[in-house]
Amino acid sequence: MRVVEELADNLANELGNDDIIYETAKVLVATSSTMEEAYMTSIRVRLAERRARRFLEEKAQGS
């Protein structure tokens, strides 16, 4: 469902602290497990991208 993925990605784009992320997931799972799964996937992807970018920046500075 492209709509669900887009909506979840829009929510994930507003990353906050971990508490906000998990509270939002709880709200979503109460009404739609599909939406909650898409939201958490988007969160994980965004966090992984941030970590990878930080890693690459550190490596580039160390060269």
C-alpha positions as CSV (number, residue, x, y, z in Angstrom):
1,M,0.0,0.0,0.0
2,R,1.8,3.0,-1.2
3,V,-0.5,5.4,0.7
4,V,0.3,3.8,4.0
5,E,4.0,3.9,3.3
6,E,3.9,7.6,2.3
7,L,1.9,8.5,5.4
8,A,4.2,6.6,7.7
9,D,7.3,8.1,6.0
10,N,5.9,11.6,6.6
11,L,5.4,10.8,10.3
12,A,8.9,9.3,10.5
13,N,10.3,12.4,8.9
14,E,9.4,14.2,12.1
15,L,11.9,12.2,14.2
16,G,11.9,13.1,17.9
17,N,13.4,11.4,20.9
18,D,12.9,7.7,21.4
19,D,10.0,8.2,23.7
20,I,8.0,10.1,21.1
21,I,8.8,7.5,18.4
22,Y,7.6,4.6,20.5
23,E,4.5,6.5,21.8
24,T,3.6,7.3,18.2
25,A,4.0,3.6,17.3
26,K,1.7,2.6,20.2
27,V,-1.0,5.0,18.9
28,L,-0.6,3.7,15.4
29,V,-0.7,0.0,16.4
30,A,-4.0,0.5,18.3
31,T,-5.7,1.4,15.0
32,S,-3.5,-0.1,12.3
33,S,-0.8,-2.6,12.6
34,T,0.1,-2.1,8.9
35,M,0.6,1.6,9.5
36,E,2.7,0.9,12.6
37,E,4.9,-1.5,10.7
38,A,5.4,1.0,7.9
39,Y,6.2,3.8,10.4
40,M,8.8,1.7,12.3
41,T,10.4,0.6,9.1
42,S,10.7,4.2,8.0
43,I,12.2,5.1,11.4
44,R,14.8,2.3,11.2
45,V,15.8,3.3,7.7
46,R,16.1,7.0,8.6
47,L,18.2,6.2,11.7
48,A,20.4,3.8,9.8
49,E,21.0,6.4,7.1
50,R,22.0,8.9,9.8
51,R,24.5,6.5,11.3
52,A,25.9,5.6,7.9
53,R,26.3,9.2,7.0
54,R,28.0,10.0,10.3
55,F,30.4,7.0,9.7
56,L,31.2,8.2,6.2
57,E,31.9,11.7,7.4
58,E,34.2,10.5,10.1
59,K,36.1,8.3,7.6
60,A,36.4,11.1,5.1
61,Q,37.8,13.4,7.8
62,G,40.3,10.7,8.9
63,S,41.7,10.3,5.4
